[in-house]
Amino acid sequence: LPSYTRAQALPGILQRRIAILDGAMGTMVQRLRLGEAQYRGERFRDFHKDVKGNNELLSLTRPDVIRDIHAGYLAAGADLIETNTFGATTIAQADYDMADLADEMNRTSARLARAACDAFSTPDHPRFVAGALGPTPKTASISPDVNDPGARNIRFEDLRAAYHAQTLALIEGGCDVLLVETIFDTLNAKAALFAIDEVFEQTGECLPILISGTVTDASGRILSGQTVTAFWYSVRHARPLAVGLNCALGAALMRPYIQELNRAAPDTYISCYPNAGLPNPMSDTGFDETPEVTSRLLREF
């Protein structure tokens, strides 16, 4: 079925039950302890810069790794699978001198997720591809220089152009929904939403949008300073299918902010995918919570 037709089934599912999003891609890749040579593959064997840690590159050099991760989450019952594109913008890939590969990364990653979802979908349990648009390593509304509050390391137009290209490639690859996630700067998110709207107008496609911010600490604000309620009012014009929070906080600390968002956006579905507690580099897994603890906390929701 076309992406638009598949996507129409998702609101009906959300009316009946909680839909399950897959888990983190990065930690699943880290468990494999891949080395520099494995990230490079044959194609980038002589590349001039280290690329270990560029997880989006694995869609090109080790598609089997990404395919297996998707399949694991689908076998566990996930309804939605995120594409391996969190950092697949020209802006993020510039750190590796691979900005020219961003389009290919997005298109290939979307196709990998599409194939995995198609393999697991049944009439009673359709699976959906969520095209992931990450925040980029740049921030449009916060100065990188404490001595110059007016300094910026990225322009809105640069973000818009990067997100426009990413959105176009994700749709071409077969995504069902678009997920603007881990938003720490609302201005970055607004550039993504503006670009998505442009692509919808350009292509005639109109897919559901999911928006997920991240509260960075117990202050209840995202990094660019907004409360959860203010964040919602800044992005509600996009009329997302769901709005929520992800990443930084564990379930226990995230709960009051999810409740606040639920009160602020009563007519919109709410999403929540927390970390396993706050990151702890001294822990064997990098987090304090075990799967059992996180599961118990989320079950209380």
Salt bridges, closest charged atoms under 4 A:
GLU36 OE2 - ARG40 NE 2.80
GLU42 OE2 - ARG45 NH1 3.24
ASP46 OD1 - ARG45 NE 3.94
ASP50 OD1 - ARG40 NH2 3.92
ASP64 OD2 - ARG62 NH2 2.91
ASP79 OD1 - ARG17 NH2 2.86
ASP79 OD1 - HIS125 NE2 2.72
ASP97 OD2 - HIS48 NE2 2.83
ASP97 OD1 - LYS49 NZ 3.84
GLU104 OE2 - ARG43 NH1 2.90
ASP118 OD1 - ARG114 NE 3.09
GLU157 OE2 - ARG160 NH2 2.78
ASP158 OD1 - ARG155 NH2 3.08
GLU172 OE1 - ARG107 NE 2.91
ASP176 OD1 - ARG6 NE 2.52
ASP176 OD2 - ARG114 NH1 2.87
GLU198 OE1 - ARG160 NH1 2.71
GLU300 OE1 - ARG255 NH1 3.93
GLU300 OE2 - ARG296 NH1 3.80
